[in-house]
Amino acid sequence: MKTLLVIDSSARTKRSTTRSLTHRFATAWRARFGDSSVVHRDLGVNPPQAIDQAWISSAFEKEPGGPSTALAESNMLIDEIFRADVIVVGAPMYNFGMPAVLKSYIDQIVRSGRTFDFTDSDENPYIPLVPSRPLVLITSKGSGEYEPGGVMESMNYLEPHLATVFGFIGLGDIRFVKVAREEYKDEQWKQMVLDAEQAVDQLSTSLSAEPALA
Ligand SMILES: Cc1cc2nc3c(=O)[nH]c(=O)nc-3n(C[C@H](O)[C@H](O)[C@H](O)COP(=O)(O)O)c2cc1C
C-alpha cells in the first residue's frame, strides 16, 4: 500500500475547484490501494492553530525539557508528512497568495530540527530534513493573468511561495496542476478544468505505480 496525504485549504466546501481536483486524485488512489491509504487533512474546515509564544519557545529551545503540548499539533502534522508516499495540496489564491489556514499549516510544519536544520556553512546554511517525495500542487485563481507574460505576473505570490517553502524542507519534487479564470467560468476556464482533470488522472496513475518509499 502507498499512503497519500491530501491537504485541502479552500474555505469553500461547495463548488471548490481545488477540492474537486484533490477529491478526484484521492478517489483514484482509494480505488487502487483502499480507503485507509488516504489521509485527509482539511485545513479549510479545521484550521491549524496559529503559532504563538509557547510554540516558538518550545520549538527554538536548545535543550527542551521534555515533550511539550505546545508542539503537539506540529508533531502530528509533521509525522503525517513523513508517513506519506505522495502529498497532494489544494491551494486557492486568496489576495495574491495562499489562504491563511495554509500559511498556519506551513508555520506549524517548518521546524528547526524536525523538517530543516542549520549549518555553519555560508554556502549551504540550511539542510532539508524531509526525504524527497512527490508533491502535487493544485492551484486555482479567479483571474488568468498571473502566468509569465500576463499583466498580473508580478502579483502571483501563490506558487512561488509554496514552492520555496516546501522545497526548503525537502519537498522540491513538485508537480503543478493549475486552473485560472475561475471567476469568468468561460470556455477557457472550462478547458483549463478539463486539462487539470486529465493531469490529475495521469499523475494519480503514474505516482501510484512508482515503488513505495522505504
Ligand atoms: C477570499 C478570496 C480571495 C481571493 N483572492 C483572489 C486573488 O487575489 N486573485 C485571484 O485571481 N483570485 C482570487 N480569488 C478567487 C479564487 O482564487 C478562486 O475563486 C479559486 O477558484 C478559489 O479556489 P476554490 O475554487 O478551490 O475555492 C479569491 C477568492 C476568495 C474567496
The ligand as an SDF file (V2000), in Angstrom:
LIG
                    3D

 31 33  0  0  0  0  0  0  0  0999 V2000
  -11.1340   35.4380   -0.0400 C   0  0  0  0  0  0  0  0  0  0  0  0
  -10.8070   35.2710   -1.5250 C   0  0  0  0  0  0  0  0  0  0  0  0
   -9.7420   35.9530   -2.0420 C   0  0  0  0  0  0  0  0  0  0  0  0
   -9.4240   35.8040   -3.4020 C   0  0  0  0  0  0  0  0  0  0  0  0
   -8.3550   36.4790   -3.9170 N   0  0  0  0  0  0  0  0  0  0  0  0
   -8.0220   36.3010   -5.2160 C   0  0  0  0  0  0  0  0  0  0  0  0
   -6.8930   36.9570   -5.7710 C   0  0  0  0  0  0  0  0  0  0  0  0
   -6.1390   37.6570   -5.1220 O   0  0  0  0  0  0  0  0  0  0  0  0
   -6.6220   36.7670   -7.0980 N   0  0  0  0  0  0  0  0  0  0  0  0
   -7.4000   35.9560   -7.8840 C   0  0  0  0  0  0  0  0  0  0  0  0
   -7.1000   35.8040   -9.0690 O   0  0  0  0  0  0  0  0  0  0  0  0
   -8.4660   35.3160   -7.3800 N   0  0  0  0  0  0  0  0  0  0  0  0
   -8.7990   35.4690   -6.0620 C   0  0  0  0  0  0  0  0  0  0  0  0
   -9.8740   34.8100   -5.5430 N   0  0  0  0  0  0  0  0  0  0  0  0
  -10.5900   33.8440   -6.3960 C   0  0  0  0  0  0  0  0  0  0  0  0
  -10.1420   32.4150   -6.0740 C   0  0  0  0  0  0  0  0  0  0  0  0
   -8.7500   32.2660   -6.2360 O   0  0  0  0  0  0  0  0  0  0  0  0
  -10.8690   31.4320   -6.9880 C   0  0  0  0  0  0  0  0  0  0  0  0
  -12.2640   31.5450   -6.7490 O   0  0  0  0  0  0  0  0  0  0  0  0
  -10.4170   29.9930   -6.7470 C   0  0  0  0  0  0  0  0  0  0  0  0
  -11.1100   29.1500   -7.6410 O   0  0  0  0  0  0  0  0  0  0  0  0
  -10.7010   29.5480   -5.3070 C   0  0  0  0  0  0  0  0  0  0  0  0
  -10.3790   28.1720   -5.1500 O   0  0  0  0  0  0  0  0  0  0  0  0
  -11.5410   27.1330   -4.8240 P   0  0  0  0  0  0  0  0  0  0  0  0
  -12.4660   27.1600   -6.0340 O   0  0  0  0  0  0  0  0  0  0  0  0
  -10.8830   25.8300   -4.6550 O   0  0  0  0  0  0  0  0  0  0  0  0
  -12.2390   27.5970   -3.5770 O   0  0  0  0  0  0  0  0  0  0  0  0
  -10.2140   34.9630   -4.2070 C   0  0  0  0  0  0  0  0  0  0  0  0
  -11.3000   34.2790   -3.6530 C   0  0  0  0  0  0  0  0  0  0  0  0
  -11.6010   34.4310   -2.3170 C   0  0  0  0  0  0  0  0  0  0  0  0
  -12.7560   33.6510   -1.7290 C   0  0  0  0  0  0  0  0  0  0  0  0
  1  2  1  0
  2  3  1  0
  2 30  2  0
  3  4  2  0
  4  5  1  0
  4 28  1  0
  5  6  2  0
  6  7  1  0
  6 13  1  0
  7  8  2  0
  7  9  1  0
  9 10  1  0
 10 11  2  0
 10 12  1  0
 12 13  2  0
 13 14  1  0
 14 15  1  0
 14 28  1  0
 15 16  1  0
 16 17  1  0
 16 18  1  0
 18 19  1  0
 18 20  1  0
 20 21  1  0
 20 22  1  0
 22 23  1  0
 23 24  1  0
 24 25  2  0
 24 26  1  0
 24 27  1  0
 28 29  2  0
 29 30  1  0
 30 31  1  0
M  END
$$$$
